[in-house]
Amino acid sequence: MLKIGDKIPLELGGSAEITAVLGSGGQGTVYRVMFSGKEYALKVYFPKKLKRPDIFRDNLRRLTEDKTANEAFLMPKMLTAPVDNSFGFLMDIIPSEYKPFSEILNARVKFSGLYSVVNSAIRITSAFRELHNSGYSYQDMNDGGFFIRPSDGDVLICDCDNIAPYGEHLGIAGKPGYMAPEIVRGEKAPDKFTDRYSLAVVLFRLLLRGDPLEGNKVLKSVCLTEEAERRHYGFEPIFVYDPDDDSNRPVRGVHNNIIKFWRIMPDYIREAFEFSFTTGLSEPSKRLIEKQWLDLLKRLRGDITACQCGAQNFLPAVESDSEGKLICPCGIHYSKPLSLVGAKSSILLFDGAKLFGDNVDLRAEVVRNKVNPALWGLKNHTSDEWKCVLPNGEEKNVPSGKAAPIFVGTSVEIDGEKFEVKE
């Protein structure tokens, strides 16, 4: 262990001074350091914990030189000079507004709403799509690698030192519950296909706050030993909502989150998870690719609706009365919102509804007129001026920060995509 005040020489010159210990894990310890007047995180490895330290260090150097990685990844920035067979690297410090995924799973941190939940899922999926398209795999996806900003769902991904090109394996298998069954069984090393299984687990835990393979059957193992874990996650995995096997269903009083959130998920999301944890358990090449998940998640974001009480839900899961009005759990019956429909995306228009770009960049938001709250508008959050055409044919320009009036038939062009307000 290094001490506060110790200075660690860097490979390219200079040194980083340790100011605090941030945490320690199986591979090494992470410190807060100062270097060239700026704060960084420094990870220093335990030499005996790495199976092939030379190969591991060479891969770290390659990662420091890669400038194409998605900005969500906190990639290594600079290597330390070797000292007593130990080495490490600098990476950006995680801002305080980003919270560990583990704290979201245990309910210590709550999202601001459904937009933030789905945005975080989109952000994670998009980052791994870019990673896989560039020829790399992450190899150790689990709840410890993600930090999420609950206000809007932005994500930072750490533990990037295990990222490696296809065909290379650095000795890390993964975390139980997140590893693909074939890794648990010892049949293969991590790759993009095992990453895709882990991604499905992360998305399930994010959206439903539970383990997709932990139900009644797993609970019967009073002590989840290593052998029991290998059986439940490797040799006899059963999805909690397997349509052909109900032996591992969620248990009320234990898996309440899964039971609650499964009920409000649209069919297309439930079907994606069913496929991922039935066919996807045994046929790696058939696992959903990132583009498929992104299409489903963006559709899910477009299905967010809200009652006047502020409660949000997914439209396909909201019950309706005999007149077709939506029924909120608070007891209010309200009309289905208007829709803003574009060529590539659509959203439901309610007070506070948001339109995003490809990831989590806010493009527009529904606001009320300050003078007449009965009038709603679509506020321009982009830097460009919109072209808007009202139902009567009148054309308007909508500068950044201003709002286009919302009427059935209003059309507006946003970032080159034409949208129209429809019933």
Secondary structure as UniProt FT lines:
FT   TURN            4..5
FT   STRAND          7..10
FT   TURN            11..12
FT   STRAND          15..24
FT   STRAND          28..35
FT   TURN            36..37
FT   STRAND          38..45
FT   HELIX           47..49
FT   HELIX           53..65
FT   TURN            71..72
FT   STRAND          78..80
FT   TURN            84..85
FT   STRAND          88..92
FT   TURN            96..97
FT   STRAND          99..100
FT   HELIX           101..105
FT   TURN            106..107
FT   HELIX           114..133
FT   TURN            134..135
FT   STRAND          136..137
FT   HELIX           143..145
FT   STRAND          146..149
FT   TURN            150..153
FT   STRAND          154..157
FT   HELIX           160..162
FT   STRAND          164..165
FT   TURN            166..167
FT   TURN            176..178
FT   HELIX           181..184
FT   TURN            185..186
FT   HELIX           192..208
FT   TURN            212..213
FT   HELIX           216..219
FT   HELIX           226..230
FT   HELIX           231..235
FT   TURN            240..241
FT   TURN            243..244
FT   TURN            247..248
FT   TURN            252..254
FT   HELIX           256..264
FT   HELIX           267..276
FT   TURN            277..278
FT   HELIX           279..282
FT   HELIX           284..286
FT   HELIX           290..302
FT   STRAND          304..306
FT   TURN            308..309
FT   STRAND          312..314
FT   HELIX           315..317
FT   TURN            322..323
FT   STRAND          326..327
FT   TURN            329..330
FT   STRAND          333..334
FT   STRAND          338..342
FT   STRAND          346..349
FT   TURN            351..352
FT   STRAND          354..356
FT   STRAND          362..368
FT   TURN            373..374
FT   STRAND          376..380
FT   STRAND          386..389
FT   TURN            391..392
FT   STRAND          395..398
FT   TURN            400..401
FT   STRAND          403..405
FT   TURN            408..409
FT   STRAND          411..414
FT   TURN            415..416
FT   STRAND          417..422
//
